[in-house]
Amino acid sequence: MHLSKIKLSLLLCAILAFPEVYAQRILSLQQAIEQAMKTSPRIQNSRLSLIRSEENLKAERATLKSNFSLNVNPLDYKNEPEFSNQLSEWYRIEKYSSMANLRIAQPILWTDGVLSLNNTFSYQDNTSTSRAASNIDSKSFSNSLNLTLTQPLFTYNTTKLRIKELELSYENTALNYALQELSVENMVTQSFYRVYQSQMSLNTSREEYQNRKQSYEIIKNKVEGGLTAREEFYQAELDLMSSEASMKDSEVSFENDKDNFKQMLGIALEEEIMVLADISVLPVDVDLNTAMQQGLANRMELIQREIAIENGQFDLIKTNALNEFKGDLTLKLGLFGVDEQLPNVFQDQTNNQNVSIGFNIPLWDWGEKKARLKASQAALDMSMNDLRDEEVSIKLTIRQVFRSLANLLRQIEIARKNLENAELTYEINLEKYKNGDLTSMDLNLVQNQLTSKKNQITNSIISYKLELLNMKIQSMYDFENKVSVTPKFKNK
C-alpha cells in the first residue's frame, strides 16, 4: 500500500512537471524490460538459436524410433549383350523386372546396433539368345524375408554420444539465451534510469530557473526603488540567462536520451514517452554467504564451463577411437521363395542364415593417435583451468558488489542529509537576499549547491538500484524477492 502511494505521487509529480505530455505513453521499468524482450534483435537471434538446437535434439531422438521405408521399382528394362565366361561367348539378354522392398529398422540405443526387418518382393521376365539356344525364356516371382542384426564391437557407442552432445548443445544454447535476457535487462535498466535522471535533472533545472526568475524580480524592484546598486541587477540578469541556457541544455539531453531509449526498445522515434521510476529506497538484506553459494551453484558461465569440460571428454573418447581395434557383427535369418506362379512363392520357402564377423586391426599410425590424444587432453585441461578461474572471478566480483551496496546505502543517507541542509540554507539565504543582506553572487552559490544536492540524491538512489541488479546478475539470486533466477530447462 505504501509503495502504491509512492508511485501515485511520482506519477502526479511527473504530470505536473510535464503538463504538455499528459497524453504521452508512460513506461515503468518492468514494462520497458518486457518491451525489449519482444523486440531486441539479440534476444530474437538467441531465441531462434534455441529453437534450432531444440529441434535438432528432437530430430536426433526421432531417429531412435522405428524407421519405416518402402522402396518401389515398378519397371526395369534391359536389352544388351553380355559375355558368358562359362560358355566363352557373347549372348543377348532382354529383361523386364519389378521390385518392392519394405524395410523396418529399429536402432538399439544401449548397444549402438540396428535391428531390421526386410521383405523384398520381385518379378522378372528374362529372354536370352545365344549360339547354343535361340531363345530361352524365364519368368518367376520371388520373395525374400529376413531379420538382420548389425552390431559394432569393441568401440564406443556413437549414438549415445551424439545424443548427449546435442543435449549439451541445447543446454548451452538455453544458457546463452538466459544470459542475453539478463544482459538486455541490465542495458534497459541502465538506459531507463539514464532517461529518468535526465528527466529529473530537467525538473531541477526548471525549478532553478524559476528561483532565478524570482530573485531577478526582487533585485529589479530594488534597483528601480533605488535600494540596490545597478551592478546587482546586471549580475542577476546574467544569472537568469545562464540558468535558462542550462535548462535548455537539460531539455536537449533529455530528448536525446529518450530517443536512444526508444531505439533500444524498438519504439518509433516519433512516439512520445515518459518513464515512471520508483526511486524509493527500501534497503535489501543481502547475505554474502548466500550470494556466494548461489553464484557458485547457479552462475550460467560456470555451467557452460562444465559443458565445455564434458565436450572435451567426448572429444577424448572420439580421439581414442582413432585407429583402434574394432569389429562388426552381422546376423541374418530369413526365408526365400521363388516360383513361376505367384501363390506358390509363399508355399515352399527355404531358410537362409548368414553370420558375418569382421575386424579392423590397426598396425602402425606413425604416432598420430598419441599426438591427437595429447592435444585433446591439453584442451580438456584448459577447460578445467577456465572453470577454476571463473569460480575465483565470481567470488571476487560478488564480494566487491556486496561492499559497494553497503557503501551506496551510506551515500544515500549522506545525500539526504545534505539535501535537507541545502534546502534550509537556501531558504535562509533567500530571506537575507530579500532583506538586502546578501548579494546575488552569494545567492547564486547557494542555489548551485541546492541543485547539486538534488541531483546527487537521485543519482545515489539509482546507483544503489543498479548495483542491486548487478548483485542479482552476479549471484543469480533475487534478494528483493528471495528467489533464484536460474533458468529452468525442459526435461531432456
N, C-alpha and C positions, 0 to 999 in steps of 0.2 A: 504493500500500500504506500509506503514511504517513497519507494522508487518510482511508482506511478505518478505521484505528486511532483517529484523532481522533474520527470520527463515532461509532464504537462507544463510546468513552469518554464522549462527550457524552450518548449515549443512556443509559448506565448511571448517569451522574450525575443525569440527569433522573428516572429511575425511582427512584433512592434518595431524591432530594429530594421526589418526589411518589409515595410508595408506594401511596397510596389511589387513584391514577388509572392504575395499571398497565395496565388494560384499555382505556384511552382510545384514541381514534384519533390516531395520531401523524402529523403533516404536515411534510414538508420544504418548502423554498421552491419547488422545481420542481413538486411535487405541488399546492401551493396555486395556483400560476400556471395549471397545466393545468385545475384545477377551475374557476377563474374564467373561463377561456377558453370553457368549456362553458356556464356559467350566467349570465354577465354580460349584463344587458339591453342595454347599449351595444354589446357585441360582437354580440349576436344581431341587433339592428337594422342594424348595419353589414353583417353577413353577408347579410341579406335585401336590403338596398340593392344590394349587389354582385351578387346573383343577378338582381335586376331589370335592372340595367344590362347584364349579360351576355346575358340573354335578349332584351332589346331589340335588342342588336347582332346576335344570331343571327337574329332575325326580319327585320331590315333586310337582312342578307346573303341571306336566303332569297328576298327579293323580286327579287334579281338573277338568279335561275334562271328557267327557262321556266315560265310560268303557264298551266295548262290549265283551261278553263272550258266548261261546257255549259249553254246556256240553252234550255229547252224550254217551249213554249206549246202544249199539246195541243188546246185549243179556244178559239176566239174567235168569238163570235156577235154579229151586229149587225143590227138591223131598225129603220130610222129614215128619215125623209125627208131629202133633201138637195137643194140648189139647183144647177142647172147653169147656169153663166154662158154657155156656148156656145149652149145651146138657150133660155136665158132662161125656164126653167120648173122647177117642183118635180117631183121624182120620188122614189119609194121604192126603197130598196135593202135586200136581205136577203143577208147574207154569213156564210159559215162558213169558217174558216181554221185552219190548224195550222202551227206553225213550230218548227224546231230549229236552233240556232246553235252551232257548235263553234269555239272561238277558242283559239289558241296564241300567246301573247305572250312575246317574249324581249327584256328590257331590254338595252341596249348601254351598259355602264359607261363605256367610253372616250369615247363621243360624246354620252351622255345621251339617245340616241334609243330608239325602240321599234320592233322588227320583229315584225309579227303576221301570222298566217295565219288567215283566217276562211272558214268554209264554212257557208252558210245554205241549208237545205232547207225548202221550204214547199209547202203545198197550200191552194187556195182555191176555193170554190164560191159564185159571185155570181148573184143574181137581182134584176133591176131592172124597175120598171114605170113607164111614162110615157105621155103622151097620144099620142106618136108610135108607140110599140110597147107592146103589152100586157105581154108577158113576154120578157125577154132573159136567157138562161142562159149562164153561162161557167164552165167547170171547167178547172183547169190545175194541173200540178206544175211547180215551178221550183227551180233550184239555182244558187247563186252562190258561186264560189270565188275568193278574191283574196288577194294578198300585199301588205301595206301597210307602208311605212316612214314613221314620223313623227320628224322631226329638228328640234330647236330650233337657231336660227342666231344668231350674234353675241351670245352671252351665256355666263355661267359654267355649269359642269357641276354642276347641283343634286344629282344622285345621288352623285357622288364626294364632294361637300362634306358631304352628310348622313351618309354612311358614316364619313367622317373625324371628324365631330362626335361620333358615337356611340362611336367608338373612343376618343376623348379622354375622353368621359364615363365609359366603363368604366374607363379607366386612372386617372382621378381618383377614382372610387369605390373602386378597389382600393387606392389610396394612403390614402384615408380609413380603410379597413378596417385597413391595416397600422399607421396612426397610432393607431387605437383599441387595437390589440393592445399597442403599446408603452406607451400610456397606462395600460391595465389592468395590465400587468406592473409599471409603476412604482408604481401605487397599491397593488397587492397586496404588493409588496416592502416598501414603507414600513409598511403595516399589519402585515405578518408580523413585521418587526423590532420594531415597537412592542409587539406581544404578547410577543416574546422578551425585550425589555427589561423589561417588567412582570414576566415570569416570573423573570428573573434578579434583579430588584430584590426580589421576594418571597423568593427564596432568600437574598439578602443580609440581608434583614430578619429572617428566621428564624435565620440564623447569629448576627446581632447579639443577638437575643432570648436565644439560648442562652448567649452570652457574658455578657450582663447577669445572667442567672439564676445563672451560675457565680459572678460577682463578688458577687451578692446573698447567696448561701450562705456565701461566705467572710466577708463582713462580719458576717453574722448570727452565725456561730460565734465571731467575735472579740468581738462585743458581749456574747454570752452568757458568754464567758470573762473578761469584764472587761478586755479588752486594748485596746478602742477605745471612743471616746465614742459614745453612742446617736445623736447627730446624724448620724454617718456612716451608721448603719443607716437612718434616715429618708430620707436622700438616695439611698441605694442602692435603697430601696423605690420612691421616686418615679421613679428612672431605669428600673427594671424595668417599672413601669406605663406609662411613656411609650414604652418600646421595644415593649411588647405592643400599644399603640394604633397605633403606626407600622406594625407587622406587619399588623394588621387593615386599615389603610388600603391597604396594598400588595395585600392579598388582594382588596379591593373593586375597585381599579384593574385588577388582572389579570383579574378576571371580566368587567368592563365592556369592556376591550379585546378579550377573546376573543369576546364577543357581537357587537361591531362587526365583527370579522374574519369571523365566521360569516355575518353578514348579507351582507357583500361577496362571499363565496364561494357564497352560496346554500345554506348548510348549515343544517339545523334547529337552532334555538337550544337545544333540549333535548339535542342530541348533545354529548358531552364530547370535547374535542380538546386536543392539546398540540403545540406547534411544536418542531421539532428543527432548529436552525440550526448551520451550520458557521461558526464565527467565527475560525477560524484565518486568519492573515493571511500570504499569500504575495505580496509586492509585485509588482505587474504593471508591466511595462515599457511605458509609454505614450509614444509619439513624437509630439511636437507637429505636425511637418510631415505625418506620415501622417494624423493626426486631421483636420488642415485639408483635405488633399486628399480624403480620404474623405467628409468632411462636405459640401464644396462639390460633389462629384460625385454624391453619393447621398442627400442630405437630401431627404425627400419634399416638404417645404414648397417647396423650390426647383423641384422637378419640377412641382408644382401651379402655381407662378407661371409657369413656361414654358407649361403648358397654357392658363392664362388669356391669355397673350400670343397663342398660336395661335388661340384662340377669338376674341380681339379682331381678329385679322387676317381671320378668316372673316366677322365682322360687317362689317368694312370692305368686303369683297368683295360681301356682300349689299347693303349700303347704296349702293355704287357702281352696283349694278344697278337702283336705283330710277329710274323714268322714263328708261330707257335705250333706245337704238335696238336693236331685236332683231327676229328673224323666225322663221317656221316653214315647214318644207318637208314636204310630204306627197306620196309617190309610191305609186301604187296600180296593180297589174297583176292582171287576173283573167279568169275565164271565166264566162259566163252561159248557161244553157239553160232553155227553157220548152216544155212540150208538154202536151196533154191526156192522153197516155199516159206512164206513169211510165218505162218503159225508154227512150223516145225523148228524155227530158230530157238524157241524157248522150251522145247521138249527134251532135247538131248544135248545138254550143255556139259562142257568139260571144266574141271577145276584147274586153276592156274595159281602158281605160287612163285614168288620171287623174293629173294633176300640178297641185299647188297650192302657191303661194308667197305668204306674207303677211308684212307688215312692220308693226311698231309704231313710229311716228315721233313722239317727244315734241316738243312745240313750246315750251311755257313752263310752268315749275312754281313760279314766284314765289320761287325761291331755296331750295326745300325740300331738294333733293338736296345742295346745297352746305353747308347748315346741318347736316344729318344726317351728312355726311362729316366735318365738323369735330368733331362730338360723338363719333363713333366713333374718330377719331384721338386725341382727348383721353383717351378711356377706354383706348386702347391704350398711350399714353404713361404713364398712371397705372400700368398693369400692369408696364411696364418699370421704372418707378421703384421699385415694390414689390419687384421681383426684386433690384435693386441694394441696396436697404435690407436685404432678407432675407439677402443674402450677407454684408454687413457685420455684421449681428447674429449670424450663425452664427460668424463668425470671432471676434468679441468673446466670445461665450459659451464657445467651445471653449478659448480662451486662459485664461479665468477658471477653468474647471473643471480645466485642466491645472495651474495654480498651486495650486488648492485640494487636489488629490490629493497633491502633494509636501508641502504643509503638514500634511495629515492623517497622513501616514506619520511625520512628525516628532512629531506629537502622540501617536501610538500608542506610540512609543519612550519618550517622556517619561512617559506614563501607566503604562507597565510598570515603569519605574524608580521612580516614585512609589509604586506598589503594593508593590513589594519593600521599599522603605524603611518604608512604613506597617505592613507585616506584622511586620518586625523590631522596629520601635518599640513595637508593641502587645505583642509577646511580652516585651520587656524591662520595659515598664511594668507588665505583669500580674504579673511576678515581684516588682517593687517593691511592688505593691499587696498581694500575699500576705504580704510581709515587714513590712508596715506603714509603708513609706517613701513611700507615695503615697496621696493622698486619693481618694475615689470620684469627686469632680468632675473631678480631673485625669485619671483613667482614662476618664471619660465623654468628655472631649475627644479622647483618643487613639482611642477606639472610633469616634467620629463621623468622624474622619479616615480610618480604615480603611474604613468603609462607603462614604464618598465616593469613595475611590480605586478600590474595586472596581467601583462603578457607572461611574466615569469611563473605565476601560479598556474596558468593554463598549460604552459609548456611542461611544468613539473608533473602535473597530473597525467598528461598524455604520455610522457616518458615512462611513468610507472606502469601505465596500461600496456604500452608496447613491450616493456620488459617482462611483464606478466605473461604476455603472449609468447615471448621468447622462451620463458621457462616451460610453457606448455609444449612448444615445439622441441625443446631440448630433452625434456623428460618424458614426452608422450603421455603426460598426465595433466588433466584439467583440475587444478587445485581449487578453482572457484566452485565447480560443480562436483568435485570429488569423484571423477570418473576417468578411466583410461580412454585415450583417443586412438589406440592402436586399431588399424582396420581389421575387420573380420573377413577372412577369405571363405569362398564357397568350399563345400566339402569336396575334397579332391578324391 
